[in-house]
Amino acid sequence: MIYKALNYLKKQSIGFLFILGTIVWTIFIYLIGGEWLYFIPLLVGDILFWKTIPWHFWKKNKEKKEKRKKSEFRTWIDAIGFAVIAATILRTFLIEAYTIPTSSMEKSMLVGDFLFVSKLSYGPRVPMTPLAFPLVHHTMPLTGGKSYSEKIKIPFHRMKGLNEIERNDCVVFNWPAENKGRPIDKKDNYVKRCVGLPGDIIEIKDGDLFVNKLPHKEPKGMKKQAKYTLKSKTRLNEQLLYEKYDINTNYNIDINASNQNSDFQIKRIENNIIEYNFNATSNAILDLKTQPYLSEITKQTNGSGFEMFSNNWQFSNPNKFLYNNPYNWNEDNYGPITIPKKGVTINLTTKNLPLYKDIIKRYENNSLKTINNIIYINNKVATKYTFKMNYYWMMGDNRHNSADSRVWGFVPEDHIVGKALFIWMSWDKRAKGFKKIRWNRLFKSVK
């Protein structure tokens, strides 16, 4: 009897201490502003104390002495339920996995890279559409259709993060130009490099980026690409170009085909010269220039590399940011343009309105119209506008094969998801066998 009584008191004290510790922890987190840490005691409590803490201790009536044993099916349901809840909390507030589907960030990130993205770096967002199928983004697997309901909507709120966004961070964000009617947190995810912060002045001259009138300082490990034209008297080995120079080619490509890979194009020109157009790093070009079989190699500028978007309605649409600016900019000669900053007021004219139209109307939810060259915001004449949010300028490292802020404009702070941390797996579809895994990229941090 004495042993049972002591054991009962021990269990009661553990439960009391756990609840007391949770209250103290909650007050501490409130004081430091780190709301995302609220869930740690629950996870720790479930994992460490599930069988120790008598969660029914507040009940007055005694339970039956003979406890019913759970069936194997019920045990599996409980385990799966806990796993889903824990994974959802981790995915929403701590860390999430993403894949790289396009070559816009080559060679920093490759198609087939699997990333872990930190939600804590900039602070996790409170889910804006909390009614959603767990562990799914916006579309139900297999059946298709929406994976969420908009019956409950929560205003944007970002919890305190470990850091602020810094220049040259590789940032995952919801694509602001998406026009499918989805809520912000259910838009498609993009990853680009943040080259411009709120208040920065961005300018591109002949393909070279300048930030605040100074040449952009690229981070160590960044491998920026541009489009080049190469002329040769002989047919090059596309597989060798891919394996030695890491140039994204298609093996055995038909030089007479009209549907060639936009990253790598071949055509015959006069005097049996073959012309190649491809994206490459400056180091690869320096090496290629030493090869005797090349007659000429030049860098493309003045927007020539963006011809790949001309047949895509998402980018050639005249309402898009790049194609609706009044300054005759293109992808390689752009700006100067100042990135909007929260609380800053600008003079608004019919000439610069196209640069800020999406901000005023779509992102900051104002009514906007122009009548007889007079701008009306919320049915009042407007000659100035004060920004309500911070905005960022995102660009891909593969500069001539990246639809980024040059094409669709600024990224609002409420669209920011997190920071790319490291590559946990990398899969090369072109290779065979064990070579399909890019072993040298496993657990490589994102630069």
N, C-alpha and C positions, 0 to 999 in steps of 0.2 A: 504493500500500500504506500509506504513512504517513498519507494523508488518511483512508483507511478505518479505520485504527487509532485516529486521533484522534476520528473520528466515533463509533466504538464506545465509546471511553472517555467521551465526552461523554454519550451515552445512558445508560451505566451510572451515571455520577455523578448525572444527573438523577433516575434511579430511586431511587438511594441517598438523595439529599437529600429526595425526596418522602416516603419511608418514615420517615426520621429526623424530618422536620418533622411527620408524622402522630403519631409517638410523643410528641414534645414537646408538640404541641397536646393530645393526649389527657391527658397529665399536668396540663397547665394547666387544662383543663376540669374534671378531677376535683377540683382544688383549689378552684375557684370554684363547683362544684356545678351547672354548666350542661350536663347530659348531652345535651340536645338539639343541642348544637353539634358532637357527635362526627361527624355525618354530613357536615359541610361539606367537609372535605378529600376525601372520596370523590367528592362531586359536582363539586368544583373539579377534582380530578384527572381525572375522566372527561371533563369538558368541555374542559379546557385541554391535558391531557397525554396524551390517548388515543392519539394517533399518535406521540407523542414518547417516552413511557416504554416500554422493552422489558419488558413484563410477564412475559416468559418467561426473564428473565436468570438465574434460579436453576437452570434446567435444565442438566445437564452435557452431554448429547448435542446436537450441532449440528443445527439444523433443515435441511431440504432447501433448496438455494439457490433453486430455482424454487418460489415461493409460489403456491398455488392462488388464483385470483381468485374472490371470493365472487359467487354468482349474485345477480341483482337481487332475487329473492325472499328470499334469506338476508339481504341488506342491509336490506330492509324489516322483516324479523322482528327483527333486531338493534336497529334504530332504535325500533321500537314497544316492544320489551322494555325498552330503556333509559328511554324516555319513561314507561312505566307504573311502573317502579321509582322514578324520580325524583319523579313525581307522587304516588306513595304515601307516600314519605318526607316530602314537603312537606305533604301532607294530614294525615298522622298527627302530625307534630311541629312544624310551622310555622304554616300558615294553611290555611283551608278555606272553601269557599263554601256559603252557605245562602240559602234563600228564605223570605219571610214569607207564610204561607198564610192567616192569620186577622187580624182587626182588633183584637186584644187590646192592641196597643201603639200604636194610632193616638192622636195624629197624629205621634208621634216616628218610627214606622215604619209604612209603609202596605202593604196587601196588594199583592203584585207587586214589592216591593223585593227586590233581590238583594244579599246582604251578603257581605263578607269578614270572617271571624272569626279572631282571633289565638289560637293555641294557646300562644304564648310568654308572653302576658301573665301568666297564672297558673301557667304550667308545664304542658307537655304530659304526658298520662298515657301510661304504657307500655300498649300494647294488651292488654286482658284476654282477648280471644279472637283470638289472632294468626292462626289458620287461617281465612281469609276471602277471598272473591273481591275482587280489588283494586278500589278506587274505588267501592264499593257499600256502603250502610249496613247494612240488615238483610234486605232482600228482593231476590231476583234480578230484574233487569229482564226484561220480556217473559214469561218462564216462571213467575215467582212462586217461592215457596218460600224457605227460609232461604239466605242468602248466606254463612253462616259455619258452622264446626264447633266444638263444645264439647269435643272430645277433649283439647285442650290449653287449660288455663286458667291465667292468670298473676294473682297477687294484686295488688290495687291499689297502685300506686306513682306518685306525681307527681314529675316532675323539677322542679328549681328554676326558677322563673319570673322574669320581669322585675319583676313587682309582685305585691302581694296584692290580693284583691278589695276594692274600696272602695265605700262607700255611694253609690248612684245609678248604679253601672256597669250597662250593659246586658249581661246575661250569658246565654250559651247553655249549656244543661245538658240532661242526660237526664231525662226526665219521671219522677220517683220513684214516682208513683202508678200507673204502668203495671203491669198485672197479666197480661201475656201470656207470662210465663215466660222472657223474653229476658234475656241477661246485661246488666249495667249499661251497658256501652259500646255496646250494640245497641238500647237503648230509644229511643223517639222523642225527637227534639230539640225543645226549647222555647226561646224567648227571652223574658225578662222583665227588669224593672229590680230590682236588688238594693237594697231599702230597709232591710233589717235585717241586721246582722252578728252573729257569735257573741257572746252576752252582752247584746245590746241588748234593751230593753223596747219592744214594739210595742203600740200602742193606736189604735183607730179610733173617732172620735166623730162621729156624724152625717155620715159620709162623709169626714171630715178625718183625715189620718194624723198620728200623734204618735210620735216616736222618742225614747226616754229622757225622756219627759214634756214634750218640746218639739215645737212644730209642725215637721213635716217640711220641710226646706229643699230645694226643688226646684232641680235644676241649670239653668243658663241654657240655653235652647233646648228644654227639655222642654215638651210641650204635653199636659197632662193633660186627659182627658175625663171627663164624667159624664153621666148620663141626665137629660133634662129633659122636662117636659110643656108643650106649647104649645097654646093654644086660639085659633082664628081664625074669623072670620065668613065667610071666603072660602077657596077651595081654593088652596093655595100651589103655586108652580112648583118641583117637586122637582129639576129640572135646575139651576135657579138656586141652590137651596139647596146643591147639590153643588158647583157651580162657584165661587160667591161665598163661601160660608161653610164649604166643605169638610165638609159633613155627608153621611154615608154613606147615600144614599137609593137607592131603585129607581125609575128613570124610569117614568112612566105606571103606577104601582102601583094596583091595584084596592082601593079602600077597603073593599070588602065581602068581600075574600078572607080566608080563614082561615090561609093559609100565607105571610103577609107576612114580609119580611126582619126578623129580630129586632132589628137595629140601628135600624130605622125603621118605625114602625107608625102607621097612620091609622085612625080610626073616627069615625063621626058620633055626636053626643050631642044633647041637647035644644036646641030653638030654632035648629035648623040650624047649630049650632056644630060645627066640625070639630076634633077633638083629635089632636095629633101627639105621638108619643113617639120621641125620638131621642137619640143621643149627640153631644155637642158640647163645644168648649173654652169657657172662661169669656169669652174675647175675642169669640167668635162670638155668645154670648148677650148681651153688652153691646151689640153692634151691632143684634141683632134686637130688643131692647127699645125701640129708638128708632123702629121701624117702625109706622106708624099702623094697619096691618091686623091687629095682634095685640091680643087682649083680655086675655090672661093668659099668663104663663110662669113655671114653678116647677121647682125642682130636686127630683128624687126621692131619697129616703133610706130608711133602715131596711130595706135589703135588697130594696126593690121592683124594683130593676133586674136582679136575678138570677132573675127568673121564667123567663127563657129556658132555664135549666138543668133545670127541673123535669121535663121529659120526656126527659131524657138520663140513662140509667142510670149513666153514669160519674160524674155529679155528684149525682144524687138518691139514689144508693145509701146506705143508712143507715150503712154501714161507713166512709164517707168522713169525713175529718177534721172538716169544718165541721158535718156533721149528727150527729156522734157526740160532741160536746163537752157537758159537763154544766152549762154556764154560760149557756145560752140566748143565745149570741152570734148575730149575723147579719153580713152583708157590710159594713154601714155602721156597725155598733156592735159592736166586737170588742176583746177583751182587757180589761186588759193581759195580755200573755203574754211571757215571757222566752225568747229564742232560745237553745237549748242550745249550750254551749261545751265543747270538749274538756277533760277533766280536772275539770270542775265536777260536784259531787255535789248531788243534789236529794232531798228527802223524797218518798217515793212513797206515794200513797194510792189507794184505789179510785176516788176522785172525779177526781183529776188523771191517772190511768192512761191514759184515752183519748187524751190529748194526746201521750203518749210511747210508746204501744203499738207503733206502726210503727217507731220508732227502736230500741226494745229488741229487737223480734222480727225485723223485716225487714231493717233497715239494719245492725244490729250483731250479728245472727245468734245470738241467745239464745233458749232455750225459755222460754215465758211462759204461765202459766195462773193463774186465780183460783179458789180453792176456799173456800167459806164466808167470803167477803170477805177472805181472806188471799192475798197475792200471792206467787207462787213464780217465781223466775228461775233457770233451770238446776237445777230441783228443790230449791231452797233458799228458805226464807222471806226475802222482801226488803222492807225498809222504806225503803231508800235505793237510788239508782242513780247511777253515775258514767259520764258520756258518754265514748265512745271517739273521737268525731269532732267536728269543727266543723259547724255547720249555718247555713243562710241563709234569709232571708225574701224571697221574690220576689213582685212585684206588677206587673200590667200598667198602662200609663198610661191605658188606656181602662177606667176603674175599674168601670163597670157592665156591661162586656162582656168580662171577663177571668176565666177560671178559673185561679186562682193559689194562692199559699200559704194564702189564706183558705179555700179549698175543700179542698185536699189536703195542706196542712201544710208542714213544713220540707224544705229541699233539702240532702241530705248533701254533704260536700265531695268524696266520690268520684264524684258525679254531675256535677260541674262540667266543662264542655268548654272554654270559652274566652270571650273578650271580643269583642263586636261592634265592629268598627273603622269601616267606612265602606260606603256604598251604591255599588256600581259600575254598577248598572243598575236602572231602575224602570219597570214595565210596567203601564199602566192598561188593563184589559180593556174598560172602557166607552167609551173614546175610539176614534176612527177615524184611519186613516192615520198620519202622523208624530206626531199628537197622542197616540198610544198610549204613546210614550216620554215620561216625565216628565223633561224635559231639566234642570229646575232641581234635581233630586235626584241627578243623576249625580255620583259621586265626593264625595258629601256625607258628612261624618263623622257618626257616630251620637252623639247627645248623651244 
